[in-house]
Amino acid sequence: MSEKRESKGKFREVLRLFKNFFVSLHHLVWGKGKKRLLVALVVTVVVLTLFMALTMEVTSRPGFCKTCHYMEPYYQSWKESSHHDVTCTDCHFPPGIRNKIKGKMTALSMLVNYFTGVYKKSKPWAEISDSSCMREGCHETRMLAGSVPFKKNIKFNHEPHLTQLRRGKKLRCTSCHSQIVQGSHLSVTETTCFLCHFKDMDSQTSINQCTRCHEAPVADKDENTKIAFDHTEVVARNVACPKCHGRMILGDGAVPRNRCNSCHAQLDTIKRYNDTDFLHKNHITDHKIECDQCHTEIQHKSISRTELVKPDCRACHPDFHQAQLALFSGTGGRGTPDHPSPMFNSGLNCQACHIFHNLDSNFKAKGESFIANAKACDPCHGAGYHKILETWNQQTQRKLGQLDRVIKAARNRAQAGKNNSRFPEASQKLEDALYNYNLVKYGKSIHNIAFANQLMERSFKFAVESLKILGLSTTLPYFEQLDNLIPGECSNCHAGVERIEKKAFGWIFPHYEHLVKRELTCNRCHSNEQVHGQLIIKREDCMSCHHQDRQSGCKDCHEIQDSVYNSRLAFSTFKIPNVMAEDVSCLDCHEDDRENLVRPGKKICSNCHEKDYETFFDQWQESALDMMESLRRKITRDKLKKGDFTYETLLLLQKDGSKGVHNPDLYEKLIDEALKRKD
């Protein structure tokens, strides 16, 4: 308090002398004679010059700065710092007389604000330019010094930090040397170092990242160095430091949005919260804002001996779920638009499905983890929904197998064009194809089947494009292309439905025929207005489409019946067409007198044949049913599966549905052969 009174007293004394000078000047000027006027002017100039020089000197001293009470803590930290021999103006005014005058004018306005009390409404803010630090006699050679010791076993080089962009940002001296350390003035703020070096760093950091600041302890046999552990082998094998030392980073350096409100009240300003380039340029490059005013703290220390060792799971479990997250959020694919899963858009997280425990004992300390299971779908979506997941998995595994062969074939074939000037461009296409393939393979398509299909489709096209670039043949192994198969939201869940056959109105309904070949949309037959996926068409609606052009033939829909009638079987070499195949068409039997399509009975035979043919009709069906029952018993007894001749024979005849009438001779021959076979 005494120092403050002394400083204010000196200032009042200067003002009193200035007042007395002008009183004396008044008497001189209004006195008699030109000589007195000339003397008065000379004295005035001299006194004003001396007064200005005295004022500049007095106000440039650090002791004058603490006249304002809020400067007291800064004055004390300066007094105890390594800069205590440097006056305030040497740093706060950039070099040059113009900058000094500008600084004095600013300081004068601050002084007026202080004595008038305006300072209470706004906090003074000082910015030190790099030129002040680099001025002659201070740190002008700092960047030429190279690496210098900072702390024990830590080295630092100013040159790359001040002349190169760090993380794309231009730093200043005060980016690292700031005032935020209590009781110190312009000291190095380590939290700034940690934010820049450790934010978003991979937990399995290479040793080369660590040795940028401190070398690994290596024993020197010549000097008989004593160290706790010789890291010679660690360095030679490039072992990542966290492998042994665990996670060395605490905190994530996030920027809570509410921190913006402490300085900014304008809504338009806060709207630029996500524009990180603008924020860093405005706060760091153009102005001196300490990093920790926006970012939360990051600490660099070992947590292996603290109570935090258990909660920090990332010490042992790095984030290996990036591929799953990419699929779930529908992002990260190459050459594909974003397509988030509906569950992602609904705000679900991983634990919504990963709800089952894999603990296999009663030993509680062993620990457990949550796993996913298809049964997790049913509580929310209804009983049986988990069957959709089985369809997804089957489809994905089938297409991934095809895609794997495609990519390998494309890579091998591309080698023929390695001397082509566009080979790097083609190689990038193949790399993109492999990336999308791996994203589906490791991300698990079950997280977003629609996006997974997009990725696989694009992967195949990347492989084709790579060969086109090189002017090579684009004939590749088969890949099931079904892009834009089910337009709309249906594809988010019902991917793979094109492979499913369902019974509708007594017929086997092939989705592939309608969705792929005829490119019909789901809402042509289904609706969600009352019940999800309810069927909104009737049998007559199907017929209105299928029977419009009867002259085109029936085999487009009744392919199996046509193959039996004309003996064109995919799995058998038998050629026993119906004896009437050349003369009798489908409509001859399946159309009545009014041109209505019908499923005829035995009486239809009497229209062209003798009455005895009705008896033949019954005999053919009875014989066929007996023989088909024999096939069922053989399949059950021998445990035959799909793909076996006997199994495929029964499946074909069941789908034919005529019970032998379409081709009784072929029925007898096929069933006889199937019963004789051993496998």
TAHULIN-V841424 format. One record per residue. RES is the residue in one small letter. SS is DSSP state (h for helix, s for strand, l for the rest). PHI is phi in radians with two decimals (NA if undefined). D_CENTER is the distance of its C-alpha to the mean C-alpha in whole Angstrom. Layout:
res = (RES,RES)
ss = (SS,SS)
phi = (PHI,PHI)
d_center = (D_CENTER,D_CENTER)
//
This chain:
res = (m,s,e,k,r,e,s,k,g,k,f,r,e,v,l,r,l,f,k,n,f,f,v,s,l,h,h,l,v,w,g,k,g,k,k,r,l,l,v,a,l,v,v,t,v,v,v,l,t,l,f,m,a,l,t,m,e,v,t,s,r,p,g,f,c,k,t,c,h,y,m,e,p,y,y,q,s,w,k,e,s,s,h,h,d,v,t,c,t,d,c,h,f,p,p,g,i,r,n,k,i,k,g,k,m,t,a,l,s,m,l,v,n,y,f,t,g,v,y,k,k,s,k,p,w,a,e,i,s,d,s,s,c,m,r,e,g,c,h,e,t,r,m,l,a,g,s,v,p,f,k,k,n,i,k,f,n,h,e,p,h,l,t,q,l,r,r,g,k,k,l,r,c,t,s,c,h,s,q,i,v,q,g,s,h,l,s,v,t,e,t,t,c,f,l,c,h,f,k,d,m,d,s,q,t,s,i,n,q,c,t,r,c,h,e,a,p,v,a,d,k,d,e,n,t,k,i,a,f,d,h,t,e,v,v,a,r,n,v,a,c,p,k,c,h,g,r,m,i,l,g,d,g,a,v,p,r,n,r,c,n,s,c,h,a,q,l,d,t,i,k,r,y,n,d,t,d,f,l,h,k,n,h,i,t,d,h,k,i,e,c,d,q,c,h,t,e,i,q,h,k,s,i,s,r,t,e,l,v,k,p,d,c,r,a,c,h,p,d,f,h,q,a,q,l,a,l,f,s,g,t,g,g,r,g,t,p,d,h,p,s,p,m,f,n,s,g,l,n,c,q,a,c,h,i,f,h,n,l,d,s,n,f,k,a,k,g,e,s,f,i,a,n,a,k,a,c,d,p,c,h,g,a,g,y,h,k,i,l,e,t,w,n,q,q,t,q,r,k,l,g,q,l,d,r,v,i,k,a,a,r,n,r,a,q,a,g,k,n,n,s,r,f,p,e,a,s,q,k,l,e,d,a,l,y,n,y,n,l,v,k,y,g,k,s,i,h,n,i,a,f,a,n,q,l,m,e,r,s,f,k,f,a,v,e,s,l,k,i,l,g,l,s,t,t,l,p,y,f,e,q,l,d,n,l,i,p,g,e,c,s,n,c,h,a,g,v,e,r,i,e,k,k,a,f,g,w,i,f,p,h,y,e,h,l,v,k,r,e,l,t,c,n,r,c,h,s,n,e,q,v,h,g,q,l,i,i,k,r,e,d,c,m,s,c,h,h,q,d,r,q,s,g,c,k,d,c,h,e,i,q,d,s,v,y,n,s,r,l,a,f,s,t,f,k,i,p,n,v,m,a,e,d,v,s,c,l,d,c,h,e,d,d,r,e,n,l,v,r,p,g,k,k,i,c,s,n,c,h,e,k,d,y,e,t,f,f,d,q,w,q,e,s,a,l,d,m,m,e,s,l,r,r,k,i,t,r,d,k,l,k,k,g,d,f,t,y,e,t,l,l,l,l,q,k,d,g,s,k,g,v,h,n,p,d,l,y,e,k,l,i,d,e,a,l,k,r,k,d)
ss = (l,h,h,h,h,h,h,h,h,h,h,h,h,h,h,h,h,h,h,h,h,h,h,h,h,h,h,h,h,l,l,l,l,h,h,h,h,h,h,h,h,h,h,h,h,h,h,h,h,h,h,h,h,h,h,h,h,h,h,h,l,h,h,h,h,l,l,l,h,h,h,h,h,h,h,h,h,h,h,l,l,l,l,l,l,l,l,h,h,h,h,h,l,l,l,l,h,h,h,h,h,h,h,h,h,h,h,h,h,h,h,h,h,h,h,h,l,h,h,h,h,l,l,l,l,l,l,l,l,h,h,h,h,l,l,l,l,l,l,l,l,h,h,h,l,l,s,s,s,s,s,l,l,s,s,s,s,h,h,h,h,h,h,l,l,s,l,l,s,l,l,l,h,h,h,h,s,s,l,l,l,l,l,l,l,l,s,s,l,h,h,h,h,h,h,h,h,h,l,l,l,l,l,l,l,l,h,h,h,h,l,l,l,l,l,l,l,l,l,l,l,l,l,l,l,l,l,l,l,l,l,h,h,h,h,h,l,l,l,l,l,h,h,h,h,l,l,l,s,s,l,l,l,l,l,l,h,h,h,h,h,h,l,l,l,l,h,h,h,h,h,h,h,h,l,h,h,h,h,h,h,h,h,h,h,l,l,l,l,l,h,h,h,l,l,l,l,l,s,s,l,l,l,l,l,l,h,h,h,l,l,l,h,h,h,l,l,l,l,l,l,h,h,h,h,h,h,h,h,l,l,l,l,l,l,l,l,l,l,l,l,h,h,h,h,l,l,l,l,h,h,h,l,l,l,s,s,l,l,l,l,l,l,h,h,h,l,l,l,s,s,l,l,h,h,h,l,h,h,h,h,l,l,l,l,h,h,h,h,h,h,h,h,h,h,h,h,h,h,h,h,h,h,h,h,h,h,h,h,h,h,h,h,h,h,h,h,l,l,l,l,l,h,h,h,h,h,h,h,h,h,h,h,h,h,h,h,h,h,h,h,h,h,l,h,h,h,l,h,h,h,h,h,h,h,h,h,h,h,h,h,h,h,h,h,h,h,h,h,l,l,l,l,l,l,l,l,l,l,l,l,l,l,l,l,l,l,l,h,h,h,h,l,l,l,l,h,h,h,l,s,s,s,s,l,l,s,s,s,s,h,h,h,h,h,h,h,l,l,l,l,h,h,h,l,s,s,l,l,l,l,l,l,s,s,l,l,l,h,h,h,h,h,h,h,h,l,l,l,h,h,h,l,l,l,l,l,l,h,h,h,h,h,h,h,l,l,l,l,l,l,l,l,l,l,l,l,l,l,l,l,l,l,l,l,h,h,h,h,h,s,l,l,l,l,l,s,l,l,l,l,h,h,h,h,h,h,l,l,l,l,h,h,h,h,h,h,h,h,h,h,h,h,h,h,h,h,h,h,h,h,h,h,h,h,h,h,h,l,l,l,l,l,l,h,h,h,h,h,h,h,h,h,h,h,h,l,l,l,l,l,l,l,h,h,h,h,h,h,h,h,h,h,h,h,h,l,l,l)
phi = (NA,-1.14,-1.13,-1.11,-1.11,-1.13,-1.15,-1.14,-1.14,-1.08,-1.16,-1.17,-1.13,-1.08,-1.11,-1.14,-1.07,-1.10,-1.16,-1.08,-1.10,-1.23,-1.16,-1.13,-1.09,-1.06,-1.16,-1.16,-1.14,-1.58,-1.36,-1.54,1.79,-1.21,-1.08,-1.11,-1.12,-1.13,-1.09,-1.09,-1.15,-1.10,-1.09,-1.08,-1.08,-1.11,-1.15,-1.09,-1.10,-1.13,-1.12,-1.13,-1.11,-1.12,-1.12,-1.06,-1.20,-1.14,-1.33,-1.55,-1.39,-0.97,-1.09,-1.28,-1.05,-1.41,-1.01,-1.42,-1.12,-1.32,-1.54,-1.01,-1.11,-1.23,-1.11,-1.17,-1.19,-1.16,-1.09,-1.71,-1.60,-1.26,-1.70,-1.16,-1.59,-1.82,-1.24,-1.04,-1.21,-1.12,-1.70,-1.38,-1.92,-1.07,-1.01,1.95,-1.15,-1.12,-1.16,-1.21,-1.13,-1.06,-1.14,-1.16,-1.13,-1.11,-1.12,-1.11,-1.14,-1.16,-1.14,-1.09,-1.08,-1.18,-1.26,-1.62,1.49,-1.18,-1.02,-1.17,-1.60,-2.57,-1.46,-1.16,-2.38,-1.89,-2.22,-1.87,-1.39,-1.09,-1.12,-1.16,-1.22,-1.62,-1.16,-1.06,1.59,-1.97,-2.03,-1.15,-1.85,-1.06,-1.27,-1.59,-1.35,1.27,-1.25,-2.23,-1.19,-1.81,-2.36,-1.02,1.14,-2.12,-2.00,-2.55,-2.21,-1.24,-0.97,-1.18,-1.31,-1.75,-1.84,-2.08,-1.26,-1.92,0.98,1.39,-2.04,-1.59,-1.63,-2.14,-0.99,-1.37,-1.16,-1.88,-1.64,-2.32,-1.73,-1.35,-1.33,-1.10,1.38,-2.40,-2.08,1.00,-1.51,-1.28,-1.65,-1.14,-1.07,-1.14,-1.04,-1.18,-1.06,-1.30,-1.50,-2.04,-1.15,1.06,-1.41,-1.13,-1.14,-1.71,-1.23,-1.12,-1.09,-1.11,-1.19,-1.28,-1.33,-1.16,-1.87,-2.42,-1.28,-1.25,-1.11,-2.17,-1.25,-1.88,-1.12,-1.17,-1.68,0.95,-1.20,-1.79,-2.33,-1.16,-2.64,-1.39,-1.63,-1.01,-1.21,-1.08,-1.17,-1.10,-1.63,0.97,-1.34,-1.15,-0.99,-1.10,-1.01,-1.87,-1.52,1.27,-1.25,-1.92,-2.21,-2.06,1.65,-2.11,1.16,-1.19,-2.03,-1.08,-1.07,-1.19,-1.21,-1.11,-1.20,-1.20,-2.05,-1.94,-2.02,-1.40,-1.11,-1.10,-1.21,-1.20,-1.09,-1.57,-0.97,-1.52,-1.52,-1.13,-1.09,-1.12,-1.08,-1.21,-1.15,-1.26,-1.64,-1.82,-1.26,-1.53,-2.42,-1.73,-2.04,-1.10,-1.03,-1.33,-1.28,-1.93,-1.53,-1.30,-1.30,-2.02,-1.90,-2.03,-2.87,-1.33,-1.89,-1.17,-2.00,-2.02,-1.23,-1.45,-1.08,-1.36,-1.11,-1.40,-1.07,-1.19,-1.07,-1.99,-2.07,-1.09,-1.33,-1.63,-1.95,-1.14,-1.15,-1.12,-1.12,-1.06,-1.17,-1.07,-1.48,1.20,-2.26,1.58,-1.28,-1.73,1.34,-2.21,-1.24,-1.11,-2.63,-1.11,-1.16,-0.97,-1.24,-1.15,-1.14,-1.47,1.58,-1.32,-1.99,-1.03,-1.24,-1.16,-1.93,-1.48,-2.07,-1.75,-1.72,-1.93,-1.22,-1.97,-2.67,-1.65,-1.41,-1.13,-1.25,-1.12,1.62,-2.70,-2.45,-1.60,-2.19,-1.63,-2.67,-1.01,-1.18,-1.19,-1.31,-1.07,-1.02,-1.70,-1.76,1.90,-1.05,1.60,-1.12,-1.09,-1.15,-1.09,-1.09,-1.08,-1.11,-1.02,-1.09,-1.09,-1.11,-1.11,-1.10,-1.12,-1.27,-1.12,-1.08,-1.14,-1.16,-1.04,-1.17,-1.10,-1.14,-1.11,-1.14,-1.14,-1.10,-1.12,-1.24,-1.15,-1.09,-1.18,-1.94,-1.17,-1.56,-1.23,-1.11,-1.70,-1.07,-1.05,-1.15,-1.16,-1.10,-1.15,-1.08,-1.16,-1.13,-1.13,-1.09,-1.18,-1.09,-1.09,-1.05,-1.18,-1.09,-1.32,-1.09,-1.62,-1.45,1.16,-1.06,-1.08,-1.29,-2.99,-1.12,-1.14,-1.19,-1.07,-1.12,-1.05,-1.10,-1.21,-1.05,-1.20,-1.06,-1.08,-1.17,-1.04,-1.10,-1.14,-1.09,-1.08,-1.28,-1.11,-1.03,-1.54,1.24,-1.80,-1.10,-1.73,-1.30,-2.15,-0.94,-1.01,-2.38,-1.33,-1.59,-2.39,-1.12,1.00,-1.14,-2.14,-1.01,1.72,-1.26,-1.02,-1.17,-1.13,-2.11,-1.70,-1.12,1.65,-1.18,-1.11,-1.59,-1.65,-1.99,-2.14,-1.60,-2.41,0.98,1.50,-1.94,-1.43,-1.73,-1.56,-1.11,-1.02,-1.05,-1.56,-1.44,-1.65,-1.23,-1.72,0.97,-1.42,-1.58,-1.08,-1.27,-1.20,-2.10,-2.05,-2.52,-2.02,-1.10,-1.97,-2.15,-1.01,1.36,-1.10,-1.39,-1.96,-1.97,-2.01,-1.00,-1.11,-1.15,-1.12,-1.16,-1.08,-1.61,-1.31,-1.89,-1.17,-2.05,-1.35,-1.26,-1.27,1.79,-1.81,-1.22,-1.05,-1.79,-1.86,-1.11,-1.16,-1.07,-1.14,-1.16,-1.27,-1.09,-1.79,0.98,-2.10,-1.73,-1.31,-1.94,-2.44,-1.64,-1.08,-2.19,-2.27,-1.19,-1.04,-1.09,-1.75,-1.05,-1.32,-1.88,-2.00,-1.64,-1.06,-1.21,-1.08,-1.85,-1.74,-2.26,-1.52,-1.13,-1.63,1.16,-1.55,-1.37,-2.38,-1.72,-1.28,-1.78,-1.19,-1.17,-1.11,-1.15,-1.19,-1.16,-2.12,-1.98,-1.21,-1.08,-1.08,-1.18,-1.18,-1.19,-1.02,-0.98,-1.16,-1.15,-1.06,-1.22,-1.11,-1.12,-1.11,-1.14,-1.12,-1.18,-1.17,-1.17,-1.11,-1.09,-1.08,-1.14,-1.12,-1.10,-1.17,-1.15,-1.58,0.96,-1.35,-2.20,-1.01,1.91,-1.31,-1.01,-1.11,-1.10,-1.15,-1.11,-1.10,-1.08,-1.11,-1.20,-1.15,-1.23,-1.07,1.35,-1.51,0.97,1.69,-1.16,-1.11,-2.90,-1.08,-1.15,-1.17,-0.96,-1.10,-1.15,-1.10,-1.18,-1.07,-1.15,-1.13,-1.28,-1.39,-1.17,-1.59,-2.51)
d_center = (60,63,61,59,63,64,61,62,66,65,64,66,69,67,67,71,72,71,72,76,75,75,78,80,79,80,83,83,82,85,88,90,90,87,87,86,83,82,82,80,77,77,77,74,72,73,72,69,68,68,67,64,63,64,62,59,60,60,57,55,56,53,56,56,52,53,55,52,51,48,48,50,47,45,49,49,46,47,50,49,47,47,47,50,53,51,51,49,49,49,45,45,47,45,48,51,53,51,49,51,53,50,49,52,52,49,50,53,51,50,53,54,51,52,56,55,52,50,47,47,45,42,41,42,39,40,38,39,39,38,42,43,42,43,46,49,50,47,44,45,44,41,39,41,42,39,37,39,39,37,38,39,37,35,35,34,34,34,34,31,30,32,32,28,25,23,20,21,23,27,28,32,34,34,30,31,35,35,37,35,37,40,43,42,42,39,38,35,32,30,27,27,26,24,22,21,22,20,17,13,16,15,18,19,20,23,26,26,24,27,30,29,30,33,34,34,38,40,43,46,49,51,51,51,47,47,43,42,40,40,36,38,36,33,33,34,32,29,28,25,27,25,26,29,29,26,23,25,22,23,21,18,19,17,19,20,21,25,25,26,29,31,31,30,32,31,28,28,27,24,23,21,19,16,18,17,19,22,22,23,25,27,27,27,29,31,32,32,30,29,26,26,28,24,22,23,24,23,26,26,29,29,29,30,33,32,32,28,28,27,25,22,21,19,22,22,19,16,12,13,11,7,9,10,7,5,9,10,8,9,6,6,9,12,15,14,13,11,12,11,14,17,16,13,15,18,16,16,15,15,19,20,20,21,24,26,28,29,31,34,37,39,38,36,35,33,30,28,24,23,22,22,25,25,28,25,25,29,29,27,28,31,33,32,29,27,29,26,24,27,27,23,23,26,25,22,24,26,24,22,26,27,24,24,28,27,25,27,30,28,28,31,33,31,33,36,34,33,36,35,33,30,29,26,25,26,24,21,21,22,19,16,18,18,14,14,16,15,12,14,17,15,12,15,16,17,14,14,17,17,14,15,18,17,15,18,20,18,19,22,23,21,24,27,26,26,30,30,30,32,35,35,35,32,34,31,32,31,28,28,26,26,24,24,26,26,25,24,22,25,22,20,22,25,23,26,29,31,32,33,37,39,42,43,47,48,46,43,40,38,35,34,37,36,33,32,36,37,33,34,32,31,33,36,37,35,34,32,35,37,35,32,33,36,39,40,42,46,48,49,46,45,49,49,46,47,51,51,52,54,55,52,52,51,49,46,45,48,47,48,52,52,51,54,57,56,56,52,50,47,48,52,54,57,58,61,60,62,65,65,62,63,65,63,60,58,59,63,62,59,60,63,66,64,61,59,57,58,58,61,63,66,69,67,68,72,71,72,73,76,76,75,72,71,72,70,67,67,68,65,62,64,64,60,59,62,60,57,57,58,55,53,55,55,51,51,54,52,49,48,44,42,43,47,50,51,48,47,51,51,47,49,52,50,48,51,53,56,58,59,61,59,60,62,63,59,59,62,61,57,58,61,58,56,58,60,56,56,52)
//
